[in-house]
Structures are given as structure tokens and as C-alpha cells.
């Protein structure tokens, strides 16, 4: 028990310190290359913090546990907005840039709708079961290329001319610390999930509750800590871009690549509430951002209340 508690503490330290290094390094990368921090957040930061979800999905597909892949993505996308931006918004109001409202958030909503339609064969194709096929994976990847094209257009045309502050690290150390930050985030989240699961089992908490709480939250820890640290440092583009980019990567990469490589996920069973909540959270983020170009404390609290209601409903229905 003491060993697992020690590992848990070390895991949290790695998460916090890794996020601290990661945010500074990502900001330095943007400044060194004169790129918008949002571009770095939508690419390196988003992909780095989505690494745990991707690892879980590949492992699940190899173990023929396709449902875990679906649940992993749906759960993470809900948590990213309701929990992570909810907490970040309570820490400090998040400024949302006009381009994010007009382009990135609509892309998030569209790829979420595409995902829901493709996996809802019973509703949209009069099928007897819900199946995600290799063809669906290819469609998702093709849609994801639109997002990639948008990212390259940002890199080509949009330079960061607002920042006059010099970068904290030079180019070499920016890359080194970005890599080290990602490693700390991944290892830290893995340590927290495994040790917390063992502690929960030792004190008699059921595996079902462990799966719904510790494991489900575990793969979102990198996004959570990174966004909160970024918010505290005033790097609001990184906080927002991390979540928006991660949600797009979760569907485009975490679902699209395993489906294309390994083939179909058949007989998918899911709760309509989960899909509604995933779409609702993305739409709410757009509406809140569209209105004031900010996610303020009130909106952060609304996200957290919805998160608690959703999670409470999910746990209750499991008994």
C-alpha cells in the first residue's frame, strides 16, 4: 500500500512538473519560429497530450476490445471540455481568438457529428447493429486531412507578430524540453492510473467504479494539468488549443488510424446520453466563445455542473 501511495505521489509530481516544462517549451517553440501559440497548441501540444488515448486504443484493438476504443474517445472528449475547460475557466477567464471561434471550433463540431453518424448504423442505416468499418476509418482520416490542411495554412500565412517577449529556451532546448515534458506527462499519468487503481482495489472499491473514475480520468490527466498550468501562466491559446486539438486528434487519429489498420469494430453498444453530451459540450464551447470570445468563471462553473451531472448519471446507471 505504501509503495502504491509513493508511486501515486511521484506520478502527480511528474504530471505537474512535466506540464510546467511542456507549456514553457511549447511557448518557446512558437516564439522561436514566430508562429502563433495556437498553432503549436493544435499540433505538438494536442498530439502530445493525446498520446495516452492513442496508446490505449492501439492496445485495445490488439486485444479485440473495440468498445474500449469508442468509450475512451467519447469519454475523453467530454472530459476535455466539461472538466478541463471548466476548471481552467474557474482559474482565470480564457480568451478565445476569433479564428478559433470561426474555424477550429466548427471543425471540432463537424468531426464530432461525422463520428456520431458513422457509428449510429441503427439510426441512420436501418441496421441491426452499430459497426465502425475500415471504410469509416478512412472517411474519418480524410476529414482529418482538412484539419491538417488548415494547420499548414496557419503555419504558412499566420506569423505571431503580437509577442515581443523573447523565448525562454533556444530552438534546440525548446525541442528537448517539449519531448521531456511529453514523456513526463505520459509516464506520470500511467503511474497515477495504475497506483490509484491498485489502492482502490486494496480498500475494496469495485473494479467497475475504478474503471468509470480512475481509468476514465487517467488518460485525460495530461490535458487537464497542461491546460490548468497554461492558464495560470497566461498562455490561454495553449489552454484552449490543447483541448480543441486533442478532441480533433482523438477522433481523427485515436479512432481513424486503428480502424484503418485493424478493421471493423462491430456490435457497438453505447448510451445515447454519451453521444448527446459529447456533441452538446462541443456546441456549448462554441456558443460561449462566440458570444464573448471568452470562457469566464460562470461558464466554467456551468461546464463543471454538467460534468458532475453526467458523471453522476453514468455511475448511478451502472448499479
TIKE-359264 format. One record per residue (C-alpha): residue number from 1; residue in three letters; chain; x, y, z. Coordinates in steps of 0.001 Angstrom, whole numbers, plus 524288, in hexadecimal, padded with zeros to 5 digits. Layout:
<recs>
+------+------+-------+-------+-------+-------+
| resi | resn | chain |  east | north |    up |
+------+------+-------+-------+-------+-------+
|  NUM |  ALA |     A |     X |     Y |     Z |
...
+------+------+-------+-------+-------+-------+
</recs>
This chain:
<recs>
+------+------+-------+-------+-------+-------+
| resi | resn | chain |  east | north |    up |
+------+------+-------+-------+-------+-------+
|    1 |  UNK |     A | 80000 | 80000 | 80000 |
|    2 |  UNK |     A | 80ACF | 809A6 | 803BE |
|    3 |  UNK |     A | 811FE | 806AF | 7F705 |
|    4 |  UNK |     A | 805D7 | 809B2 | 7EEF8 |
|    5 |  UNK |     A | 80396 | 81655 | 7F692 |
|    6 |  UNK |     A | 811BA | 81A41 | 7F3DD |
|    7 |  UNK |     A | 8100F | 81731 | 7E552 |
|    8 |  UNK |     A | 80368 | 81F21 | 7E54A |
|    9 |  UNK |     A | 80A55 | 82AF6 | 7EB24 |
|   10 |  UNK |     A | 815CB | 829A6 | 7E1B1 |
|   11 |  UNK |     A | 80C1F | 8288C | 7D656 |
|   12 |  UNK |     A | 80554 | 8353B | 7DA0F |
|   13 |  UNK |     A | 81264 | 83C28 | 7DB91 |
|   14 |  UNK |     A | 81654 | 8376F | 7CDF6 |
|   15 |  UNK |     A | 8095E | 83C38 | 7C873 |
|   16 |  UNK |     A | 80A66 | 849CC | 7CE4B |
|   17 |  UNK |     A | 818D8 | 84B9F | 7CB60 |
|   18 |  UNK |     A | 81783 | 84591 | 7BDE4 |
|   19 |  UNK |     A | 80C4C | 84ECA | 7BA8B |
|   20 |  UNK |     A | 81413 | 85A5C | 7BFB9 |
|   21 |  UNK |     A | 81FBF | 856FE | 7B6FB |
|   22 |  UNK |     A | 816E1 | 85379 | 7AB8E |
|   23 |  UNK |     A | 80F78 | 86070 | 7AB9D |
|   24 |  UNK |     A | 81BEE | 8688C | 7AC76 |
|   25 |  UNK |     A | 82268 | 8608C | 7A1AC |
|   26 |  UNK |     A | 8166E | 86154 | 798D2 |
|   27 |  UNK |     A | 815B0 | 87002 | 79AC5 |
|   28 |  UNK |     A | 8244D | 87118 | 797C0 |
|   29 |  UNK |     A | 8229C | 86921 | 78B52 |
|   30 |  UNK |     A | 8180A | 8727A | 786A3 |
|   31 |  UNK |     A | 82089 | 87E61 | 78978 |
|   32 |  UNK |     A | 82CE3 | 87882 | 7837D |
|   33 |  UNK |     A | 825DB | 8757A | 776B8 |
|   34 |  UNK |     A | 81D4C | 881C3 | 77767 |
|   35 |  UNK |     A | 81125 | 8795C | 77712 |
|   36 |  UNK |     A | 80466 | 87B40 | 77E36 |
|   37 |  UNK |     A | 803E0 | 873F3 | 78B4B |
|   38 |  UNK |     A | 7F6B0 | 86ED5 | 78683 |
|   39 |  UNK |     A | 7FD7E | 867B2 | 77B54 |
|   40 |  UNK |     A | 806E0 | 8611D | 784E7 |
|   41 |  UNK |     A | 7FB7D | 85DEA | 78DF8 |
|   42 |  UNK |     A | 7F381 | 857E2 | 782EE |
|   43 |  UNK |     A | 7FEEF | 84F76 | 77E73 |
|   44 |  UNK |     A | 809DD | 84BDE | 787E2 |
|   45 |  UNK |     A | 80273 | 84E52 | 7948F |
|   46 |  UNK |     A | 7F5CF | 847EB | 78FE8 |
|   47 |  UNK |     A | 7FCA7 | 83BFD | 78A48 |
|   48 |  UNK |     A | 80585 | 83AB7 | 79625 |
|   49 |  UNK |     A | 7FA6C | 83AFB | 79FF8 |
|   50 |  UNK |     A | 7F25A | 831A6 | 7977A |
|   51 |  UNK |     A | 7FD3A | 82771 | 797CE |
|   52 |  UNK |     A | 7F733 | 81FDB | 7A359 |
|   53 |  UNK |     A | 7EA2B | 81E92 | 79C26 |
|   54 |  UNK |     A | 7F133 | 81A03 | 78FE1 |
|   55 |  UNK |     A | 7F91E | 80FE1 | 79782 |
|   56 |  UNK |     A | 7ECC6 | 80AD3 | 79E32 |
|   57 |  UNK |     A | 7E5B1 | 809BA | 79112 |
|   58 |  UNK |     A | 7F099 | 80229 | 78A51 |
|   59 |  UNK |     A | 7F1AB | 7F902 | 79600 |
|   60 |  UNK |     A | 7E2E1 | 7F739 | 79664 |
|   61 |  UNK |     A | 7E21C | 7F40A | 787D5 |
|   62 |  UNK |     A | 7ED0E | 7EA13 | 7893A |
|   63 |  UNK |     A | 7E55D | 7E3FE | 7947F |
|   64 |  UNK |     A | 7D8C7 | 7E430 | 78C51 |
|   65 |  UNK |     A | 7D27E | 7EDC9 | 795D9 |
|   66 |  UNK |     A | 7CCDB | 7F734 | 78C05 |
|   67 |  UNK |     A | 7C2BC | 7FC75 | 7958E |
|   68 |  UNK |     A | 7CDB8 | 801B5 | 79E09 |
|   69 |  UNK |     A | 7D2B1 | 809A2 | 7926C |
|   70 |  UNK |     A | 7C54E | 80FD5 | 7907E |
|   71 |  UNK |     A | 7C32B | 81261 | 79EFF |
|   72 |  UNK |     A | 7D0E2 | 817E7 | 7A04C |
|   73 |  UNK |     A | 7CE97 | 82217 | 795A8 |
|   74 |  UNK |     A | 7C0BC | 825ED | 7998A |
|   75 |  UNK |     A | 7C454 | 826E9 | 7A7EF |
|   76 |  UNK |     A | 7D0D2 | 82E8C | 7A56C |
|   77 |  UNK |     A | 7CA2F | 83856 | 79C6F |
|   78 |  UNK |     A | 7BFA5 | 83AF2 | 7A695 |
|   79 |  UNK |     A | 7C98D | 83C33 | 7B19A |
|   80 |  UNK |     A | 7D260 | 84513 | 7A9A0 |
|   81 |  UNK |     A | 7C7E7 | 84F6F | 7A85C |
|   82 |  UNK |     A | 7BF5D | 84E02 | 7B46E |
|   83 |  UNK |     A | 7C9D8 | 84AE7 | 7BE86 |
|   84 |  UNK |     A | 7D65C | 850BD | 7B90C |
|   85 |  UNK |     A | 7D0EF | 85D78 | 7B398 |
|   86 |  UNK |     A | 7C7A4 | 85E0C | 7BF24 |
|   87 |  UNK |     A | 7D2F4 | 85DF7 | 7C8D2 |
|   88 |  UNK |     A | 7DB61 | 866C4 | 7C02D |
|   89 |  UNK |     A | 7D03E | 87092 | 7BED4 |
|   90 |  UNK |     A | 7CEBF | 870F1 | 7CD9C |
|   91 |  UNK |     A | 7DD62 | 87381 | 7CF24 |
|   92 |  UNK |     A | 7DCF7 | 87F0A | 7C5A6 |
|   93 |  UNK |     A | 7D493 | 883CD | 7BA58 |
|   94 |  UNK |     A | 7D999 | 87DE4 | 7ADA8 |
|   95 |  UNK |     A | 7DA98 | 886BF | 7A1D1 |
|   96 |  UNK |     A | 7D619 | 87FE3 | 7956F |
|   97 |  UNK |     A | 7DB38 | 88570 | 788A2 |
|   98 |  UNK |     A | 7D250 | 88887 | 77D2F |
|   99 |  UNK |     A | 7D8B1 | 87E3A | 77470 |
|  100 |  UNK |     A | 7D603 | 873D4 | 77EC5 |
|  101 |  UNK |     A | 7C790 | 8777F | 77F3A |
|  102 |  UNK |     A | 7C60C | 87824 | 77070 |
|  103 |  UNK |     A | 7CE81 | 86C93 | 76C43 |
|  104 |  UNK |     A | 7D3CB | 86360 | 776AD |
|  105 |  UNK |     A | 7C76F | 861D6 | 77ED0 |
|  106 |  UNK |     A | 7BEB5 | 85F5E | 772D2 |
|  107 |  UNK |     A | 7C88A | 854F9 | 76E5E |
|  108 |  UNK |     A | 7C764 | 84EB8 | 77BE6 |
|  109 |  UNK |     A | 7B88A | 84E76 | 77AEB |
|  110 |  UNK |     A | 7B89D | 84934 | 76CEB |
|  111 |  UNK |     A | 7C21B | 83E0E | 76F9F |
|  112 |  UNK |     A | 7BA3A | 83A9E | 77BDE |
|  113 |  UNK |     A | 7ADAA | 83A11 | 773CC |
|  114 |  UNK |     A | 7B49B | 831BE | 76982 |
|  115 |  UNK |     A | 7B91A | 8283E | 77416 |
|  116 |  UNK |     A | 7AB6E | 82732 | 779F1 |
|  117 |  UNK |     A | 7A50F | 824F2 | 76C9B |
|  118 |  UNK |     A | 7AEEC | 81A89 | 76884 |
|  119 |  UNK |     A | 7AD3A | 812BF | 774FB |
|  120 |  UNK |     A | 79E4C | 813D8 | 77567 |
|  121 |  UNK |     A | 79AA4 | 809C0 | 76B1F |
|  122 |  UNK |     A | 78E2D | 805FA | 77252 |
|  123 |  UNK |     A | 788FD | 813E1 | 77143 |
|  124 |  UNK |     A | 78E45 | 8181F | 76406 |
|  125 |  UNK |     A | 78FC1 | 80B74 | 75C30 |
|  126 |  UNK |     A | 7848E | 80328 | 761A8 |
|  127 |  UNK |     A | 78E85 | 7F8FC | 765B9 |
|  128 |  UNK |     A | 78CD9 | 7EF05 | 7709D |
|  129 |  UNK |     A | 79996 | 7F324 | 77738 |
|  130 |  UNK |     A | 7A323 | 7FE67 | 777A3 |
|  131 |  UNK |     A | 7AFF9 | 7FBD3 | 77099 |
|  132 |  UNK |     A | 7BBE6 | 8041E | 76DA4 |
|  133 |  UNK |     A | 7C2CE | 7FEC4 | 7619F |
|  134 |  UNK |     A | 7D00E | 800F0 | 75B48 |
|  135 |  UNK |     A | 7C905 | 80982 | 75156 |
|  136 |  UNK |     A | 7C3E8 | 811E0 | 75C7E |
|  137 |  UNK |     A | 7D1D6 | 8131A | 76185 |
|  138 |  UNK |     A | 7D666 | 817BF | 75425 |
|  139 |  UNK |     A | 7CB34 | 821B6 | 75388 |
|  140 |  UNK |     A | 7CF24 | 826DE | 760FA |
|  141 |  UNK |     A | 7DD67 | 827E9 | 75CBC |
|  142 |  UNK |     A | 7D97D | 82EFD | 7503A |
|  143 |  UNK |     A | 7D1B2 | 838CA | 75832 |
|  144 |  UNK |     A | 7DD56 | 83A1C | 76155 |
|  145 |  UNK |     A | 7E5B6 | 83E23 | 755A2 |
|  146 |  UNK |     A | 7DD17 | 84A53 | 7548E |
|  147 |  UNK |     A | 7E171 | 84DE9 | 7623C |
|  148 |  UNK |     A | 7EF9E | 84B1C | 75E98 |
|  149 |  UNK |     A | 7EE59 | 853D0 | 75298 |
|  150 |  UNK |     A | 7E8FF | 85E8D | 75B57 |
|  151 |  UNK |     A | 7F49B | 85CF1 | 7648E |
|  152 |  UNK |     A | 7FE4A | 85E17 | 7595B |
|  153 |  UNK |     A | 7F756 | 86A44 | 75489 |
|  154 |  UNK |     A | 7F920 | 87039 | 76217 |
|  155 |  UNK |     A | 8077D | 86CAD | 761E8 |
|  156 |  UNK |     A | 80933 | 8729F | 7545F |
|  157 |  UNK |     A | 80156 | 87EFF | 755D1 |
|  158 |  UNK |     A | 7FFF0 | 8823F | 76433 |
|  159 |  UNK |     A | 80BD6 | 88711 | 76B5D |
|  160 |  UNK |     A | 80B4F | 88B15 | 7798A |
|  161 |  UNK |     A | 80DD1 | 89995 | 7790A |
|  162 |  UNK |     A | 807CF | 89CCD | 7862D |
|  163 |  UNK |     A | 81260 | 89747 | 78EFB |
|  164 |  UNK |     A | 81E42 | 89FA2 | 791C6 |
|  165 |  UNK |     A | 822AE | 8977F | 79D5C |
|  166 |  UNK |     A | 82EBD | 88F32 | 79A69 |
|  167 |  UNK |     A | 82D62 | 88059 | 79B13 |
|  168 |  UNK |     A | 8313D | 879B0 | 7A7BF |
|  169 |  UNK |     A | 83931 | 86F45 | 7A071 |
|  170 |  UNK |     A | 84077 | 86EFD | 79387 |
|  171 |  UNK |     A | 83BBB | 86620 | 78883 |
|  172 |  UNK |     A | 84393 | 85A1E | 78CB9 |
|  173 |  UNK |     A | 83F8A | 85ACC | 79AF9 |
|  174 |  UNK |     A | 8317F | 85DDD | 7971E |
|  175 |  UNK |     A | 830E2 | 850DE | 78FCB |
|  176 |  UNK |     A | 83801 | 8498D | 79AAD |
|  177 |  UNK |     A | 82F38 | 84EC9 | 7A579 |
|  178 |  UNK |     A | 822FD | 84CA1 | 79D41 |
|  179 |  UNK |     A | 826C9 | 83E56 | 79BD5 |
|  180 |  UNK |     A | 82A49 | 83D1D | 7AA4E |
|  181 |  UNK |     A | 81D64 | 8438D | 7AE0A |
|  182 |  UNK |     A | 81593 | 839E4 | 7A5CD |
|  183 |  UNK |     A | 81D07 | 82E60 | 7ABBD |
|  184 |  UNK |     A | 81A75 | 83359 | 7B98D |
|  185 |  UNK |     A | 80BFF | 83537 | 7B689 |
|  186 |  UNK |     A | 80A6D | 82784 | 7B0E7 |
|  187 |  UNK |     A | 81243 | 8209C | 7BB86 |
|  188 |  UNK |     A | 80BFC | 828CD | 7C629 |
|  189 |  UNK |     A | 7FE2A | 825D2 | 7C19A |
|  190 |  UNK |     A | 8015F | 8175A | 7C07D |
|  191 |  UNK |     A | 80707 | 8173B | 7CE53 |
|  192 |  UNK |     A | 7FB23 | 81E3B | 7D3E4 |
|  193 |  UNK |     A | 7F154 | 81538 | 7CD26 |
|  194 |  UNK |     A | 7F82C | 80870 | 7D0B0 |
|  195 |  UNK |     A | 7FB21 | 80C14 | 7DEDC |
|  196 |  UNK |     A | 7EDB8 | 81214 | 7E15A |
|  197 |  UNK |     A | 7E72A | 805ED | 7DB9D |
|  198 |  UNK |     A | 7EF15 | 7FD02 | 7E48D |
|  199 |  UNK |     A | 7EC30 | 80561 | 7F090 |
|  200 |  UNK |     A | 7DD9E | 80571 | 7ED43 |
|  201 |  UNK |     A | 7DD67 | 7F6A1 | 7EC02 |
|  202 |  UNK |     A | 7E4B1 | 7F50E | 7F8EE |
|  203 |  UNK |     A | 7DA86 | 7FD19 | 80055 |
|  204 |  UNK |     A | 7CF4A | 7F5BA | 7FA07 |
|  205 |  UNK |     A | 7CA69 | 7FECB | 7EF46 |
|  206 |  UNK |     A | 7C48A | 7F6FE | 7E413 |
|  207 |  UNK |     A | 7CB7C | 7F5E4 | 7D705 |
|  208 |  UNK |     A | 7BF9D | 7FBD7 | 7D05E |
|  209 |  UNK |     A | 7C0D8 | 8086E | 7D83B |
|  210 |  UNK |     A | 7CF88 | 80863 | 7D635 |
|  211 |  UNK |     A | 7CD87 | 80770 | 7C77B |
|  212 |  UNK |     A | 7C357 | 81247 | 7C759 |
|  213 |  UNK |     A | 7CB62 | 81BA6 | 7CF80 |
|  214 |  UNK |     A | 7DA04 | 8195E | 7D080 |
|  215 |  UNK |     A | 7DC80 | 812F8 | 7C349 |
|  216 |  UNK |     A | 7D311 | 81BDB | 7BBDF |
|  217 |  UNK |     A | 7D920 | 8280E | 7C1B5 |
|  218 |  UNK |     A | 7E6F0 | 822DF | 7C0B9 |
|  219 |  UNK |     A | 7E8DE | 8249C | 7B21B |
|  220 |  UNK |     A | 7E3BF | 83297 | 7B335 |
|  221 |  UNK |     A | 7ED5F | 83673 | 7BDE5 |
|  222 |  UNK |     A | 7F7A4 | 83BBF | 7B43D |
|  223 |  UNK |     A | 7ED95 | 844D6 | 7AE00 |
|  224 |  UNK |     A | 7E853 | 848E0 | 7BB5E |
|  225 |  UNK |     A | 7F55C | 84C54 | 7C190 |
|  226 |  UNK |     A | 7FAAF | 85286 | 7B51B |
|  227 |  UNK |     A | 7EEC7 | 85B62 | 7B34D |
|  228 |  UNK |     A | 7EE46 | 85F88 | 7C198 |
|  229 |  UNK |     A | 7FCE8 | 86285 | 7C1DE |
|  230 |  UNK |     A | 7FBBF | 869D1 | 7B4E3 |
|  231 |  UNK |     A | 7F062 | 871CE | 7BA53 |
|  232 |  UNK |     A | 7F7FC | 8756B | 7C692 |
|  233 |  UNK |     A | 8035C | 879C4 | 7BDFD |
|  234 |  UNK |     A | 7FA52 | 8820E | 7B594 |
|  235 |  UNK |     A | 7FC57 | 87950 | 7A9A1 |
|  236 |  UNK |     A | 7EDD6 | 878EA | 7A63F |
|  237 |  UNK |     A | 7F002 | 874C8 | 7981E |
|  238 |  UNK |     A | 7F717 | 868AE | 79CE2 |
|  239 |  UNK |     A | 7EC5B | 865A4 | 7A6CA |
|  240 |  UNK |     A | 7E179 | 866B9 | 79C95 |
|  241 |  UNK |     A | 7E934 | 86113 | 7912F |
|  242 |  UNK |     A | 7ED37 | 85565 | 7995A |
|  243 |  UNK |     A | 7DF07 | 8517E | 79BA6 |
|  244 |  UNK |     A | 7D9FC | 854B7 | 78DFC |
|  245 |  UNK |     A | 7E57C | 84E01 | 78764 |
|  246 |  UNK |     A | 7E4BF | 84224 | 79060 |
|  247 |  UNK |     A | 7D64F | 84023 | 78D66 |
|  248 |  UNK |     A | 7D8FE | 8409F | 77EC8 |
|  249 |  UNK |     A | 7E4E1 | 837AD | 78020 |
|  250 |  UNK |     A | 7DD03 | 82E31 | 7888E |
|  251 |  UNK |     A | 7D35E | 82BCB | 77D86 |
|  252 |  UNK |     A | 7DC79 | 82DA1 | 771ED |
|  253 |  UNK |     A | 7E836 | 82608 | 77718 |
|  254 |  UNK |     A | 7E3F3 | 81E13 | 78304 |
|  255 |  UNK |     A | 7D82C | 81898 | 77B96 |
|  256 |  UNK |     A | 7DC0A | 81A71 | 76D52 |
|  257 |  UNK |     A | 7E96F | 813D0 | 76D58 |
|  258 |  UNK |     A | 7E5EC | 80786 | 7754F |
|  259 |  UNK |     A | 7D99A | 80585 | 76D0C |
|  260 |  UNK |     A | 7E123 | 806DC | 76059 |
|  261 |  UNK |     A | 7EBF5 | 7FDA7 | 764E2 |
|  262 |  UNK |     A | 7E462 | 7F341 | 76C6A |
|  263 |  UNK |     A | 7D6F6 | 7F39D | 76609 |
|  264 |  UNK |     A | 7C91F | 7F409 | 76B51 |
|  265 |  UNK |     A | 7C3E7 | 7F5E1 | 77907 |
|  266 |  UNK |     A | 7B701 | 7EE7A | 77903 |
|  267 |  UNK |     A | 7AB1B | 7EDCF | 781E2 |
|  268 |  UNK |     A | 7ADDB | 7FAF8 | 7882A |
|  269 |  UNK |     A | 7A4F9 | 7FDAB | 793BA |
|  270 |  UNK |     A | 7A4A8 | 80B69 | 7991A |
|  271 |  UNK |     A | 79BF4 | 81494 | 7A0AE |
|  272 |  UNK |     A | 79519 | 81F1F | 798ED |
|  273 |  UNK |     A | 797C7 | 8280B | 7A48A |
|  274 |  UNK |     A | 7A66B | 8268A | 7A230 |
|  275 |  UNK |     A | 7A54D | 82ACD | 79401 |
|  276 |  UNK |     A | 79C10 | 835F5 | 79756 |
|  277 |  UNK |     A | 7A560 | 83AAA | 7A1E1 |
|  278 |  UNK |     A | 7B11B | 83A03 | 798B7 |
|  279 |  UNK |     A | 7AA37 | 84249 | 78E68 |
|  280 |  UNK |     A | 7A3EB | 84B50 | 79872 |
|  281 |  UNK |     A | 7B0E6 | 84E64 | 79F01 |
|  282 |  UNK |     A | 7B729 | 851EC | 791D8 |
|  283 |  UNK |     A | 7AB7A | 85A63 | 78DF6 |
|  284 |  UNK |     A | 7AB3A | 8611D | 79B47 |
|  285 |  UNK |     A | 7B9BE | 86446 | 79A19 |
|  286 |  UNK |     A | 7B6EE | 86A92 | 78CE8 |
|  287 |  UNK |     A | 7AB2E | 8723D | 791F1 |
|  288 |  UNK |     A | 7B23E | 87743 | 79E0D |
|  289 |  UNK |     A | 7BE0B | 87B20 | 795D7 |
|  290 |  UNK |     A | 7B5D7 | 88139 | 78B08 |
|  291 |  UNK |     A | 7AE8B | 889FC | 79481 |
|  292 |  UNK |     A | 7B9DF | 89082 | 79BBE |
|  293 |  UNK |     A | 7C65E | 88A47 | 79639 |
|  294 |  UNK |     A | 7C902 | 885EA | 7A433 |
|  295 |  UNK |     A | 7C6A2 | 87A4E | 7ACFC |
|  296 |  UNK |     A | 7C42D | 8811E | 7B9F1 |
|  297 |  UNK |     A | 7C23E | 87BE2 | 7C7AF |
|  298 |  UNK |     A | 7B36C | 87ADE | 7C638 |
|  299 |  UNK |     A | 7B4C2 | 872C3 | 7B9DA |
|  300 |  UNK |     A | 7BF68 | 86A97 | 7C049 |
|  301 |  UNK |     A | 7B608 | 867A8 | 7CB7C |
|  302 |  UNK |     A | 7AB5B | 863E0 | 7C1B4 |
|  303 |  UNK |     A | 7B4EC | 85A54 | 7BB57 |
|  304 |  UNK |     A | 7B84F | 85477 | 7C8A5 |
|  305 |  UNK |     A | 7A9F7 | 8531D | 7CC9C |
|  306 |  UNK |     A | 7A70C | 84C03 | 7BFCE |
|  307 |  UNK |     A | 7B2EB | 84356 | 7C214 |
|  308 |  UNK |     A | 7AE3A | 83FB6 | 7CFCC |
|  309 |  UNK |     A | 7A058 | 83D29 | 7CAFE |
|  310 |  UNK |     A | 7A53F | 834B4 | 7BFC4 |
|  311 |  UNK |     A | 7AEC5 | 82D19 | 7C830 |
|  312 |  UNK |     A | 7A4B0 | 82B64 | 7D2F4 |
|  313 |  UNK |     A | 79AE1 | 82608 | 7C921 |
|  314 |  UNK |     A | 7A519 | 81CCD | 7C368 |
|  315 |  UNK |     A | 7A8DA | 81733 | 7D0B2 |
|  316 |  UNK |     A | 79AB1 | 815C4 | 7D52F |
|  317 |  UNK |     A | 796C3 | 80E5D | 7C8D2 |
|  318 |  UNK |     A | 7A1CF | 804A9 | 7CB0F |
|  319 |  UNK |     A | 79BAC | 7FF67 | 7D77A |
+------+------+-------+-------+-------+-------+
</recs>
